[in-house]
Amino acid sequence: MAGEIAVDLRQIEWEAGRRPGISRKMLRGDRGGEYTTFLKLDPGVRFPKHRHPSGEELRVVEGRIQIEGRWYESGCYVYTPPGAVHDVFSDTGAVMLIRMPAPAEMLED
């Protein structure tokens, strides 16, 4: 199939993120800023408050996360509409599959 992207996740190492306890496995990205990635939060890690100018789709693959006071466990899907602001916390550690049409705008360091 033309344009197909196939990735063997066993062959990709976790890349350290800009914040301690956060790492990722980038699956796909383009020049416009759209991307699909696996994001991993270590236990007790909070991803700071950020805005999604074009929305976000997220699936919890392992562990559990808290977004704006609600808990989502493995198997849950969360859609964040354009313009929404939130942070993400995991007490157990978590792996999420994330698709974003444009990068998030960080509101906290």
N, CA and C atoms as a LAMMPS dump frame, in Angstrom:
ITEM: TIMESTEP
0
ITEM: NUMBER OF ATOMS
327
ITEM: BOX BOUNDS ff ff ff
-5.0000000000000000e+02 5.0000000000000000e+02
-5.0000000000000000e+02 5.0000000000000000e+02
-5.0000000000000000e+02 5.0000000000000000e+02
ITEM: ATOMS id mol type element x y z
1 1 1 N 0.845 -1.167 0
2 1 2 C 0 0 0
3 1 3 C 0.9 1.242 0
4 2 1 N 0.651 2.171 -0.874
5 2 2 C 1.458 3.394 -0.971
6 2 3 C 1.276 4.248 0.277
7 3 1 N 2.376 4.73 0.828
8 3 2 C 2.327 5.6 1.991
9 3 3 C 2.152 4.889 3.315
10 4 1 N 2.117 3.585 3.301
11 4 2 C 1.941 2.819 4.536
12 4 3 C 3.137 3.025 5.45
13 5 1 N 2.856 3.093 6.746
14 5 2 C 3.91 3.152 7.756
15 5 3 C 3.695 1.958 8.675
16 6 1 N 4.717 1.134 8.82
17 6 2 C 4.645 -0.007 9.717
18 6 3 C 5.803 0.093 10.7
19 7 1 N 5.508 -0.061 11.975
20 7 2 C 6.517 0.094 13.009
21 7 3 C 6.506 -1.121 13.918
22 8 1 N 7.67 -1.708 14.14
23 8 2 C 7.803 -2.801 15.098
24 8 3 C 8.205 -2.17 16.436
25 9 1 N 7.265 -2.058 17.339
26 9 2 C 7.51 -1.376 18.614
27 9 3 C 8.602 -2.04 19.447
28 10 1 N 8.847 -3.306 19.191
29 10 2 C 9.918 -4.003 19.922
30 10 3 C 11.285 -3.483 19.517
31 11 1 N 11.361 -2.838 18.36
32 11 2 C 12.643 -2.333 17.848
33 11 3 C 12.892 -0.866 18.2
34 12 1 N 11.926 -0.22 18.842
35 12 2 C 12.074 1.197 19.202
36 12 3 C 12.313 1.306 20.701
37 13 1 N 13.373 2.01 21.065
38 13 2 C 13.665 2.253 22.483
39 13 3 C 12.848 3.449 22.985
40 14 1 N 12.564 3.478 24.263
41 14 2 C 11.924 4.641 24.864
42 14 3 C 12.912 5.798 24.847
43 15 1 N 12.487 6.949 24.364
44 15 2 C 13.312 8.167 24.367
45 15 3 C 12.953 8.989 25.598
46 16 1 N 13.967 9.467 26.299
47 16 2 C 13.721 10.311 27.463
48 16 3 C 13.062 11.606 27.014
49 17 1 N 12.053 12.019 27.741
50 17 2 C 11.382 13.278 27.451
51 17 3 C 12.132 14.451 28.062
52 18 1 N 11.576 15.626 27.916
53 18 2 C 12.193 16.834 28.476
54 18 3 C 11.972 16.95 29.973
55 19 1 N 11.094 16.11 30.501
56 19 2 C 10.802 16.131 31.932
57 19 3 C 11.132 14.759 32.529
58 20 1 N 11.667 14.733 33.744
59 20 2 C 11.991 13.449 34.38
60 20 3 C 10.747 12.579 34.527
61 21 1 N 10.908 11.287 34.267
62 21 2 C 9.822 10.337 34.447
63 21 3 C 8.866 10.232 33.278
64 22 1 N 9.173 10.939 32.182
65 22 2 C 8.311 10.899 30.998
66 22 3 C 9.164 10.49 29.805
67 23 1 N 8.714 9.485 29.065
68 23 2 C 9.437 9.049 27.871
69 23 3 C 8.429 8.718 26.778
70 24 1 N 8.948 8.538 25.545
71 24 2 C 8.04 8.286 24.434
72 24 3 C 8.664 7.382 23.386
73 25 1 N 7.779 6.821 22.572
74 25 2 C 8.149 6.082 21.36
75 25 3 C 7.365 6.743 20.23
76 26 1 N 8.043 7.548 19.428
77 26 2 C 7.385 8.261 18.332
78 26 3 C 7.08 7.285 17.204
79 27 1 N 5.839 7.264 16.768
80 27 2 C 5.418 6.378 15.69
81 27 3 C 5.377 7.107 14.352
82 28 1 N 4.835 8.326 14.377
83 28 2 C 4.667 9.069 13.142
84 28 3 C 4.548 10.545 13.46
85 29 1 N 5.115 11.369 12.6
86 29 2 C 4.975 12.812 12.731
87 29 3 C 5.148 13.462 11.378
88 30 1 N 4.583 14.668 11.227
89 30 2 C 4.769 15.377 9.965
90 30 3 C 5.181 16.82 10.23
91 31 1 N 5.521 17.525 9.187
92 31 2 C 6.01 18.91 9.314
93 31 3 C 4.963 19.851 9.875
94 32 1 N 3.699 19.516 9.692
95 32 2 C 2.626 20.354 10.216
96 32 3 C 2.41 20.202 11.713
97 33 1 N 3.096 19.254 12.331
98 33 2 C 2.988 19.059 13.769
99 33 3 C 2.064 17.934 14.193
100 34 1 N 1.38 17.29 13.237
101 34 2 C 0.536 16.154 13.591
102 34 3 C 1.427 14.97 13.943
103 35 1 N 1.06 14.243 14.997
104 35 2 C 1.864 13.074 15.344
105 35 3 C 1.076 12.028 16.122
106 36 1 N 1.639 10.828 16.109
107 36 2 C 1.133 9.705 16.894
108 36 3 C 2.314 9.149 17.67
109 37 1 N 2.138 8.957 18.971
110 37 2 C 3.235 8.509 19.815
111 37 3 C 2.713 7.686 20.989
112 38 1 N 3.581 6.869 21.546
113 38 2 C 3.329 6.257 22.846
114 38 3 C 4.012 7.155 23.871
115 39 1 N 3.304 7.503 24.926
116 39 2 C 3.859 8.312 26.006
117 39 3 C 3.817 7.481 27.279
118 40 1 N 4.928 7.464 27.99
119 40 2 C 5.042 6.666 29.216
120 40 3 C 5.295 7.599 30.393
121 41 1 N 4.47 7.463 31.435
122 41 2 C 4.658 8.204 32.676
123 41 3 C 5.077 7.219 33.755
124 42 1 N 6.156 7.51 34.449
125 42 2 C 6.569 6.689 35.581
126 42 3 C 5.592 6.911 36.742
127 43 1 N 5.54 5.99 37.704
128 43 2 C 4.637 6.163 38.849
129 43 3 C 4.889 7.49 39.559
130 44 1 N 3.8 8.187 39.878
131 44 2 C 3.878 9.445 40.611
132 44 3 C 4.183 10.662 39.753
133 45 1 N 4.25 10.5 38.445
134 45 2 C 4.62 11.607 37.559
135 45 3 C 3.374 12.353 37.083
136 46 1 N 3.525 13.658 37.003
137 46 2 C 2.474 14.541 36.499
138 46 3 C 3 15.255 35.261
139 47 1 N 2.253 15.152 34.149
140 47 2 C 2.57 15.921 32.944
141 47 3 C 1.879 17.269 33.127
142 48 1 N 2.64 18.377 33.062
143 48 2 C 2.095 19.693 33.404
144 48 3 C 0.911 20.141 32.542
145 49 1 N 0.218 21.139 33.063
146 49 2 C -0.944 21.711 32.39
147 49 3 C -0.559 22.206 30.997
148 50 1 N -1.405 21.867 30.011
149 50 2 C -1.154 22.222 28.618
150 50 3 C -2.486 22.372 27.875
151 51 1 N -2.439 23.082 26.758
152 51 2 C -3.628 23.327 25.932
153 51 3 C -3.498 22.549 24.629
154 52 1 N -4.622 22.028 24.157
155 52 2 C -4.668 21.314 22.884
156 52 3 C -5.388 22.183 21.849
157 53 1 N -4.639 22.952 21.054
158 53 2 C -5.289 23.851 20.096
159 53 3 C -6.113 23.109 19.038
160 54 1 N -5.735 21.876 18.734
161 54 2 C -6.459 21.099 17.716
162 54 3 C -7.018 19.794 18.262
163 55 1 N -7.074 19.648 19.563
164 55 2 C -7.602 18.443 20.174
165 55 3 C -6.563 17.342 20.352
166 56 1 N -7.023 16.232 20.915
167 56 2 C -6.149 15.09 21.199
168 56 3 C -7.01 13.839 21.324
169 57 1 N -6.463 12.712 20.869
170 57 2 C -7.066 11.406 21.122
171 57 3 C -6.058 10.596 21.917
172 58 1 N -6.534 9.941 22.962
173 58 2 C -5.647 9.226 23.873
174 58 3 C -6.283 7.891 24.24
175 59 1 N -5.474 6.842 24.247
176 59 2 C -5.934 5.528 24.733
177 59 3 C -4.952 5.064 25.789
178 60 1 N -5.452 4.717 26.963
179 60 2 C -4.598 4.189 28.025
180 60 3 C -4.32 2.726 27.696
181 61 1 N -3.038 2.397 27.52
182 61 2 C -2.627 1.045 27.152
183 61 3 C -2.268 0.234 28.398
184 62 1 N -1.584 0.877 29.338
185 62 2 C -1.195 0.225 30.602
186 62 3 C -1.359 1.21 31.74
187 63 1 N -1.662 0.703 32.937
188 63 2 C -1.734 1.542 34.123
189 63 3 C -2.992 2.38 34.158
190 64 1 N -2.885 3.534 34.842
191 64 2 C -4.027 4.442 34.909
192 64 3 C -3.538 5.876 35.013
193 65 1 N -4.397 6.789 34.562
194 65 2 C -4.081 8.211 34.589
195 65 3 C -5.259 8.984 35.165
196 66 1 N -4.958 10.185 35.62
197 66 2 C -5.997 11.087 36.088
198 66 3 C -5.927 12.362 35.25
199 67 1 N -7.067 12.763 34.697
200 67 2 C -7.183 14.01 33.946
201 67 3 C -8.33 14.8 34.566
202 68 1 N -8.017 15.99 35.058
203 68 2 C -9.037 16.868 35.649
204 68 3 C -9.926 16.137 36.652
205 69 1 N -9.294 15.362 37.539
206 69 2 C -10.006 14.698 38.621
207 69 3 C -10.67 13.371 38.276
208 70 1 N -10.654 12.966 36.996
209 70 2 C -11.254 11.687 36.601
210 70 3 C -10.166 10.669 36.31
211 71 1 N -10.379 9.441 36.761
212 71 2 C -9.423 8.359 36.529
213 71 3 C -9.806 7.568 35.288
214 72 1 N -8.802 7.21 34.498
215 72 2 C -8.97 6.39 33.307
216 72 3 C -7.957 5.253 33.378
217 73 1 N -8.446 4.036 33.238
218 73 2 C -7.575 2.873 33.345
219 73 3 C -7.314 2.26 31.976
220 74 1 N -6.447 1.255 31.967
221 74 2 C -6.1 0.548 30.744
222 74 3 C -7.361 0.179 29.964
223 75 1 N -7.36 0.507 28.669
224 75 2 C -8.504 0.229 27.813
225 75 3 C -9.392 1.437 27.578
226 76 1 N -9.238 2.492 28.372
227 76 2 C -10.064 3.691 28.21
228 76 3 C -9.563 4.563 27.055
229 77 1 N -10.512 5.216 26.401
230 77 2 C -10.244 6.166 25.327
231 77 3 C -10.738 7.527 25.791
232 78 1 N -9.924 8.572 25.552
233 78 2 C -10.3 9.93 25.945
234 78 3 C -10.095 10.844 24.745
235 79 1 N -11.133 11.604 24.397
236 79 2 C -11.018 12.631 23.365
237 79 3 C -11.016 13.981 24.053
238 80 1 N -10.021 14.797 23.748
239 80 2 C -9.925 16.152 24.273
240 80 3 C -10.234 17.106 23.124
241 81 1 N -11.277 17.936 23.245
242 81 2 C -11.646 18.818 22.141
243 81 3 C -10.659 19.977 21.965
244 82 1 N -10.643 20.583 20.782
245 82 2 C -9.758 21.725 20.545
246 82 3 C -9.961 22.832 21.59
247 83 1 N -8.843 23.371 22.055
248 83 2 C -8.865 24.451 23.035
249 83 3 C -8.874 24.007 24.48
250 84 1 N -9.086 22.717 24.745
251 84 2 C -9.158 22.213 26.118
252 84 3 C -7.795 22.284 26.797
253 85 1 N -7.835 22.483 28.119
254 85 2 C -6.628 22.57 28.948
255 85 3 C -6.717 21.503 30.036
256 86 1 N -5.616 20.784 30.253
257 86 2 C -5.574 19.806 31.34
258 86 3 C -4.126 19.437 31.661
259 87 1 N -3.976 18.725 32.782
260 87 2 C -2.713 18.072 33.092
261 87 3 C -3.023 16.582 33.162
262 88 1 N -1.997 15.761 33.302
263 88 2 C -2.185 14.305 33.372
264 88 3 C -1.292 13.787 34.494
265 89 1 N -1.853 12.956 35.365
266 89 2 C -1.107 12.373 36.481
267 89 3 C -1.297 10.867 36.474
268 90 1 N -0.237 10.129 36.859
269 90 2 C -0.364 8.688 37.032
270 90 3 C 0.254 8.277 38.36
271 91 1 N -0.533 7.635 39.194
272 91 2 C -0.006 7.137 40.464
273 91 3 C 0.698 5.793 40.288
274 92 1 N 0.259 5.009 39.314
275 92 2 C 0.791 3.66 39.109
276 92 3 C 1.854 3.59 38.019
277 93 1 N 1.938 4.651 37.219
278 93 2 C 2.692 4.607 35.974
279 93 3 C 1.716 4.236 34.877
280 94 1 N 1.98 4.7 33.663
281 94 2 C 1.034 4.453 32.574
282 94 3 C 1.731 4.552 31.228
283 95 1 N 1.15 3.86 30.254
284 95 2 C 1.539 3.993 28.853
285 95 3 C 0.278 4.376 28.098
286 96 1 N 0.378 5.433 27.28
287 96 2 C -0.757 5.927 26.51
288 96 3 C -0.385 6.006 25.038
289 97 1 N -1.334 5.711 24.176
290 97 2 C -1.19 5.946 22.743
291 97 3 C -1.886 7.271 22.478
292 98 1 N -1.144 8.236 21.919
293 98 2 C -1.663 9.584 21.739
294 98 3 C -1.573 9.991 20.275
295 99 1 N -2.65 10.599 19.78
296 99 2 C -2.66 11.189 18.441
297 99 3 C -3.093 12.632 18.574
298 100 1 N -2.264 13.538 18.022
299 100 2 C -2.585 14.962 18.065
300 100 3 C -2.39 15.581 16.69
301 101 1 N -3.389 16.356 16.22
302 101 2 C -3.267 17.023 14.931
303 101 3 C -2.267 18.18 14.944
304 102 1 N -1.97 18.716 16.134
305 102 2 C -1.007 19.809 16.296
306 102 3 C -0.415 19.709 17.689
307 103 1 N 0.796 20.211 17.874
308 103 2 C 1.433 20.125 19.191
309 103 3 C 0.64 20.862 20.274
310 104 1 N 0.771 20.367 21.494
311 104 2 C 0.164 21.022 22.646
312 104 3 C 0.966 22.268 23.007
313 105 1 N 0.298 23.219 23.613
314 105 2 C 0.947 24.436 24.108
315 105 3 C 1.142 24.27 25.617
316 106 1 N 2.38 24.235 26.068
317 106 2 C 2.666 24.06 27.486
318 106 3 C 2.313 25.349 28.238
319 107 1 N 1.601 25.201 29.366
320 107 2 C 1.19 26.341 30.183
321 107 3 C 1.944 26.405 31.495
322 108 1 N 2.636 25.321 31.843
323 108 2 C 3.466 25.234 33.047
324 108 3 C 4.801 24.604 32.673
325 109 1 N 5.796 24.915 33.464
326 109 2 C 7.111 24.266 33.271
327 109 3 C 7.183 22.974 34.03
